[in-house]
Amino acid sequence: MRALVASVSAPLRTLLLAIGLVGMAVAPADGWAKEKSPGAEFDVKMLGIDSIDEVLKQIKKIDNLVDEAANGRAQGREAINTALGLKEGTPLQTALADLQNKAKGQLKVVSKGGKLQLEATDAVPTNVKAAVDAVNVAMDSYGTSIKSLTALPKEIAAVQKKAKGLKPKLKKELTNPANLVKVPEVLGNMKHFKTNLKIAADLPSRTKKVTKNLNGDMKVMVTTFGGQWPPKMGN
């Protein structure tokens, strides 16, 4: 790295020293990263360096999947509250207890097409039917998200490995005279570097947390009405 830094111009030298941290970009860093909340405004931004952007695109894809799962969970919980006429932010367990009470025990969990769904065993009021529909949409959405998130740890590990092997490609790219015209653009994009590191460093723990929260909600929704989560094999 020292030899490489010494062989390039001052602007590129500054840039290269900063990008030398790229190996950290996908490494877990407890306490380093600020966790994103649903609807967070910051996102992974490209830097304009092909070899690094190739990795950043993969990080962005994973980050977006986790965002979608977290946002879907928040939307599902709120849809249930809205259907029941409850105030915003009512805990899921409280909302489901309210639904159980309004349905007078006429609801049960069934398996349809390999998916768990809530079904009324008899006629129920309109607001109960709307809440049942909201619960079913949430169950379907959460189940899909859990399945998607389960595959992410392997993808994150693959991105980590790829980032650690960037040095040869990065050296070739930054020492190519044709790329000197990109220096001003790249230097301008460096303001995104720290945010990119924060997002990437937090991905392993955030993926784990969102998956845990989704499974927790599914367990409450299913067990409240007599089902089991995770479901038994074959259900």
Beta strands, then each sheet from edge to edge (+ up, - down):
strand 1: 107-112
strand 2: 115-120
sheet 1: 1+ 2-
end
